[in-house]
Amino acid sequence: MTDPYAQFIATDLGKAVARKLGLPRPVTLRRFDPEAPLCDEPILVAGPGPMVASITHALREGHELDVVDSLDALTEETKLGALVLDLSSIREPAELETLRELGAPAVRRLGPNARVVLIGTDPDVLTDPVAIATHKGLIGATRSIAKELRAGATANIVLGPVDPGPAALVPAVEFFLSGRSAYVDGQPLRVGSTGAEFPQDPVRPLTGKVAVVTGAARGIGAAIVTTLARDGATVVGVDVPAAGDKLATVVNKVGGSALLLDITAPDAGRRILNHCRARHGALDIVVHNAGITRDKLFVNTDADRWGQVIDVNLRSIIAMNEAFLGEKGLGEGGRVVCLASQSGIAGNRGQTNYAASKAGVIGLVAATAPELASRGITINAVAPGFIETEMTARIPFATRELGRRVNSLQQGGKPVDVAEVVAFLAQPASTAITGQTLRVCGQSMMGA
Ligand code: NAD
């Protein structure tokens, strides 16, 4: 679970060798620290869109950041920490020139681990084909800018409704500016307008919430437990009985509780609900994290390998959701976050069963979200790319090195990178985000 190449490249000798041979030069990513500012360097907020004033206000007043409206306000040697460009009001391709005109000089001035956050309008809520083409164009440009950035910098785009309110957009912009999104790169995030609200407690936004995390004994699940607890939640960890000791260690550290349970048990959802209510008085957040791989080429996959993966990764979620989303399940403000995978988007050699299960999760999330909207419950997925865990440590060396390196950030993500995105989607301020799958893959270039 270590990346020896990245460690070598961080040394003076490694830097020299990489520069000479043109090898990838991964840097240590800027990850979230509740004590640190959202951004150390000045932020340029500009563009013709209507959100510029609200975003500038939120960053200046809420975060006490140095926000400028033009590069002219900075000395020539000052690096930018971030560029936020609101282009949500543009409606035809000629106006994409504004992105080039305002964006290119600013991107040239970005420092290490900087952020580019574009704001567009969600093509799915537009009706005019020319306007749709324009905003699809913005998404394409974002993906390309992300591929050009270096030294840990990322570019992402927030896609809002036609008349966005600041409460819907600002938390998403803050997320992309912060270290929470360290391993999210080149991605669009769609934000609706339903019931959006500013966080009551930005430092511990999950205070008073009870969360359950399946597959919590190790890897990404353990990091999700720690991160949700850091953000204020009381956390229940679920894992198989064989993982009991590890699970106890993880949940005891954060004052949570453990429930030993195979999630494929027919009554798993009801038992989790009962445990959470009996021990902690409520259940507000469900993270369907448990997952398995049983990799083989499709032609060599037997019924057992096929069935186990579909059962754990997809059918159990559908069955548990009957309890969680039924009449006696989650209430107003409830959150469901599922772990999908890049394999579920791009497919992967040797993972037909796994890709089927994870693509199924993505479909489930998109199809369930509209049913839950009137109840104030959101359901989303995160799709990790290559994350350094025991699961990926089992991948053969050459394939593992390829997975690690072939992404815009030139490194594998850490479990905490996925956990931060889960925690963001679980926040009360994320009410306007539902039915989506957000990739946490460093803009992987393998497959789609
Ligand atoms: P992991 O194998 O390290 O941990 C998975 C945990 O789930 C284990 O503790 C395991 O005991 C538990 N689990 C498995 N079957 C269970 C069952 N039937 N009931 C209860 N618990 C069960 O995996 P990870 O790498 O931390 O992955 C976590 C999630 O993220 C999975 O859904 C995985 O598919 C997904 N994911 C991981 C990566 C990656 O690069 N590691 C990439 C994409 C997606």
Boltz pocket constraint, residues with backbone or C-beta under 6 A from the ligand:
constraints:
  - pocket:
      binder: B
      contacts: [[A, 214], [A, 215], [A, 216], [A, 217], [A, 218], [A, 219], [A, 220], [A, 221], [A, 238], [A, 239], [A, 240], [A, 243], [A, 261], [A, 262], [A, 263], [A, 264], [A, 288], [A, 289], [A, 290], [A, 291], [A, 292], [A, 312], [A, 339], [A, 340], [A, 341], [A, 342], [A, 383], [A, 384], [A, 385], [A, 386], [A, 387], [A, 388], [A, 389], [A, 390], [A, 391], [A, 392]]
      max_distance: 6.0
